[in-house]
Amino acid sequence: MSLIVQKYGGTSVGSVERIKEVAKKVIDYRNQGHDMIVVVSAMSGETNRLIDLAKQLNDDPRGRELDVLLSTGEQVTIALLSMTLEQLGMPAVSYTGSQVRILTDNAHNKARITDIDDDKIRADLKQGKVVVVAGFQGCDEDGNITTLGRGGSDTTAVALAAALKADECQIYTDVDGVYTTDPRVVPEARRLDHITFEEMLEMASLGAKVLQIRSVEFASKYNVPLRVLSSFTEGGGTLIAAEDPSMEQALISGIAFNRDEAKITVLGVPDHPGIASQILGPVAAQNIEVDMIIQNTGHDSTTDFTFTVHRNDYKAALKILEQTADKLGAREVNSDDHIAKISVVGVGMRSHAGIASTMFTALADENINIEMISTSEIKISVVVNEKYLELGVRALHKAFNLEQDPAA
């Protein structure tokens, strides 16, 4: 008998009616002969409501107590779903993260899963029960309740699927799969039937918010096939799995983009060994992540050093560089917080030349200037002025014929 782990997000269980629909869907799968584990989030808006309650009483609540509070959201949902399944004649049992013993480290509000005790779940499955588990939470070695951070229910589902060697982990959400790009920007965007872990990791890291990136990393590490499906419409969704050599891969799978970028340039820095470390060291010391980096050598033994950061970190990074520019002997510091990153992603790049040329030509035809370029084995990213973002995404989507199904 195959084992399926299903995860339902907050909108999927946002009301009594929605919970009834989820229960019917779970029973349908169970009646097809699958063992079922169901992971649920808190009802839509509940986590925010609990945070607001806490902030009304304490501006800076202790992490441990906040986790105790936030974990109650999922506790409500698992109980309601289990009650509904029982009412419909399906034996079910609910567990909080602590009861299953999803063991985590003790980093409250952003804990990481270290181990799962699956004995209880295996015993319940053997008895024919549907096991309903609270997402987003666990406990540390001292029994303290912990939470996994925003989107943590995805990670819970994948971790359970890995621990119990499930045949598939299905993530039900309010979209019906992974698209070639955001349909709000390109109405012709097409839902992908399948995408590799590598491609999904790139898409997620570049701004595609269908799945929490940590859950994709987990699925890739333990080779858990992931499927993204809609709770509200029927369809096969998108399967995310390891690269299959027998499967003909599209040249490019998707266009990802991120508006939340900012660029800082240190001009006229003395060109000597260790200068990159001197520039980025103080930035890293403040836990600011640097993304793209370009270094140009001038003719006067100086170099220009440009890098990008998340826009939320822009002011802090700029302040650091302005303070250290004199020490570095730099001529000046320039910055721009009106940039965006556009990326083409696809494992097909490995065996095809000319991707970069097609990308740059498509942008040039729209008079879009490229400010920075970064490449990896399956991705090419460019930085452009933010006002050209949507035009650039549409141009690239068309240039790579992504509205066409390559299998058609």
N, C-alpha and C positions, 0 to 999 in steps of 0.2 A: 504494500500500500504506500503510495507516495505521500510525502509530507509537504504541506504548503504553509508558509508564514505570510499572513496578510497584515498590512498596517493601514489604519484609517486615520487621516488627519482631522484637525479640529472642525473644519467645515463639514466633513463627512459624518460627524457625530454631533453636529451643532444643535440638534433638537430631538425631542422624543420621536418624531416622525422619521428623522434621518437614522436614528439608532435602530428603529424597526426595519428600515430598508437594509441596513448593514447586516442585521441578524438574518434576514431572508437570504441575502447573498451568501453568507457564511454557510447556512444550512444547505443551499444549492450545491456548494462545493463539497460539503460533507457527504451529501447523498450521492455524489458522483464517485465516492470511494476514497476521498482524500482525508488523511489526518490533518487537523486544522489547529494552528496557533494564531491567535489574533492579538495584535498590538494596537492600542488606541491612544490617541492624544487626549488632552482635556478638551471639553466642548469649546467651540469657537468663541474667542474673547475672554475665556475664563482666566487664563494665565495673566493677561493684562489686568483684569479686575483684581486679582489677588495681589499683584505688584502694587497697584494703586492703593489698596487697603493698607499694605505695609508702609508705603511712603507717607500716608496720612498720619501714621503714628511714630515713624522713625525714618528720618531722611536717609540714613545709611545703616540699614538693618544688617546684623551679623549674618554671614553666609550660611551658617548652619541653620539658623532659625528661618531664614528665607527659604531654604530647601524644604524644611518641614512644612512650611505653608504651601509652596508651589506644588509639592507632590500630591496634595489633596485633589487637585483638578482632575488628574488621571484616575484617582481612586474612585471618584464619582462615576466616571465613564465606564470603567471595567465592571462595576457593580450593576449599573443600569443595563449594559449589554448582556451580561450573564443572566440577569433576571428575565430579559426579553427572550433569550435563547431557550431558557427553561420553560417559559410560558408557551413557546411555540413547539415544545416537545423535544428539544435537543438538550441533552445533558451538558452542562457547562460549569466551569469553575474559574474564579477570578483570582489573580495574584498581583500584589504590589511588587515593585522591584525588590524590596527587602524580603518579602516572603519567598520569592523565587530564589533569592540570593544572587542577584546580579551584582557581583562584587566590583567596586570601583576604587580608584585612589581617593584621597580625601580633599581634592580640589573642589570645594563647594561652588555650586552654580555653573561649573564647567568641568565636571569630573569625567574621567576616562575609564571605560570598562576594562577590567583586568582578568575576570574569570566569571563563569556562569555555572551554577550548580543545577544541572538539568534533570536530576533524579525524580523530583516531584512531577515535572512535566511529562517525562517518559511514562511514569506510572499512570497518570491521568489519561494520556493518549491511548494506552493499552486498554483502559476501561471504556474507550469509545467517547470520551468527553472532548468537547471543544475547550481549549485552554485560552483564557483571555488575560493578557498581561499588560500592566501599566507601562506605557512608554516613557522615555525621558528621565528615568530615575533608577537608582540602585541604592547600595549602602556600602560604607567602607568597612574595614576590618573590625572597627569598634562598634559596628551596628548603627552608626549615624546615617540618616537618610541623606542621599546626595542627588543632585540633578545634573544632566548632561549638557545643558545649554540649549539655546534655540535650535529647533529642528532635531532634537535628540531622540525623538521617537523613531525616526528613520534608522538611526544607529542601533537602537534597541532591537528593532525588527531584524536587521542584518546580522547582528551579533547572535541572536537566538537561532537564526537560520544557519549560521556557521557552526554553532555549538551542537546543534541537533542534526546537522548535515541534511538540511531541507532540500527538496528538489527545486524549489523556486521561492523567492521572496517577492511578494507583490506589494507595491506601494500605491495605495489608492489616494488620490488627491483631487484637486478641482480642475486639473488639466488632463487631457486624454493621452499624454505621451510626451516625448521629446521631439521638438520641431527643428527644422533646418535653421531657423532663427525665430526671433520673437514675432508672432503673427500680428501683433499690434503695430509693428514697424513695417513688415512685409506681409500684406494679406495673402500673398501666394505661397507663404511658407508651408512646407509639407511635413506631416508627421512621419517620423522615421520608424520603420518596422523593427530595426535593430541598430545598435551602436556598440562599439567596444568600450571596455572599462577605461582604456587610455583616452579615448575621445571624450567620454563623459566627464572624466576628471579634468581635462582641459576646458571643456565647455563650462563646467561648474566653477572652476577657479577663475574663469574669465567673465563671470557674471550671470550665467544661466542658472536660475534659482529653482529649478524643478526639484532638485534633490540636495540635501545637505552633503557637502563635499566629503565629510568624515565618513558618512555611510557608504559612499562610493569607494573610498579608500579601503574600508573594511571588506566590502564585497569583493574587490579586486584581490586583496591579500588572501582571502579564504576561498576565492573562486565560487562565490554564491551568485547564481543567475538572478538578476534583478529585473522586475517588470514594472513600469510605470503605467498606471491605469486611472481612468476617471471613475469617481463614485457615482457620477450623475448621468453618464452616457455609456452605452455598450461599445465594445470594440476590443481589439487585441492589444492596444497600447504599444509601448516600445520595450523591447527586450534589451537589457544591458548585460553583456557577457564577454568572456574572453574572445580574442580574435580567432575566428574559425578559418583555417586555410582553404577549406572547400567552398567558402562563401565569397562570392565576388564582391570586393569592397568598392564603394563609390570613391571617386577621386577625392572629393571633399564632402564631409558629412554635414557640416554646418558652419554658420557665421555667428560668432559670439561677439559681444561688445560690452563695454563698461564705461558708463558716463562719469564714474566717481574717481577720476584721475587728476593729478596735478603734476607739473613738471618744474624742476629746479635745475638751473645751470650755474656752475661756478666757472667764471671766465678767467683766463690768464693765470692758471695755477702752475707753479714750477714743475716741470716734467722730470720727476725723479722717482726711483723705486719707493713704494710705500705710500704714494700720494692718495691712491684710492682708499686705502685703509684710514688715512688721516681725515678724509672727507666723510666717509660712511661710518666710521667707528662711533663718533658722538651721536649720530642718528640712530644707529642700532642700539646704543646704550639706553636710549629712551623707548625701546620696544617699538620703534617705527619700522615697518616692513618696506623695503625698497623693491620695486618691480624691475622695470627696464633700465638698463645702464648703457650709456654711450660715452666713449672717451676719444677725443680728437687731438692729434698732435699738431701744434703750430710750427712756424718756422723760426720762432725766437726762443726755443727751448721751454716753451710753456704749453700747457694743454687746457682744453675746455672739457669739463666733466658734467654730463647731464644725466639725471635719473628721475624716475617717476615714483610717486607715493600715492596712497589713497587720499582722497580729498579731505577726509576727516583729520588726517595727520599733516596736512599741508602747512598750516600756520606754525605748528610746533617745529616741523623740519626746517622751514624757512628761517625761523628765529635762531635755531642752532647754527645754521650755515652762516648767517649774517654775523653771529658772534665769533665764529672761528675763521672767517675769511681773512682777517688781518693776520692771524697767526700763520695761516697757510701762505700768505704773500699773494693772495688772489687779487685780480684787478677789480672784479665786481661780481655780484650775484644777481642773476635774473630769474624770474619765475612766471609761471602761467597756470592758473587754476581753471582755465576754460578749454581743456583738452579732453579727448576721449580715445579709447583704445578699441580697435576693430581687429578681429582675428579670424582667419580661416583655419578650420580644423579638419583633419582627416588622415587615417592611417594609409590611405591610398597615396599620400605624398612620398612614402618610402620608395615606391617603384615607378613614380612618374616625374619627369622633369617639366619645367615650364610653369609651375604653379605660381611662383613669385612674379614671373613676367606677366601672366594673365591678371594677377591681382593688381600690379602696379599700373598696367595699361588701363584697366577698368576705372581706377581712381583718377588717373591722368585725364581720361576722356571726360570726366566730370569736373575737371579743373580743381581737384582736391589735392592739396599739398601734403606730402608725407613728412612728418617732423622727426620720427624715430622709427626704427625697424628692429624687431627681435624675432629670432627663429628657433624652433626646436625640431625634432625629428618629424613631428606630425602637426606642427602649428607654425603659422607666420602671423605676427602681430605688428600693427602699425599704429602710431599715434598721429591723430589729426586734430584740427580745430573742432571743438565740440559742435559748432553750428553745422558742420558737414557730416555728422555722425549718421543720421538716418539716410541721407542721400548715398553715403558710402556703402552702408549695409545693403540698400536696395540694389546698387550697381553691382556689388560683388555677388549677391544672390542670383542676379540675372546672368552675370558673366560665367558662373560655374553651373548654370542650368539646374539650380537646386529645386526649382518648382517642378522639374520633370522627375518622375520615378525612374531610376536607372534600370529597374527590373521590368519596366513596362515595355 
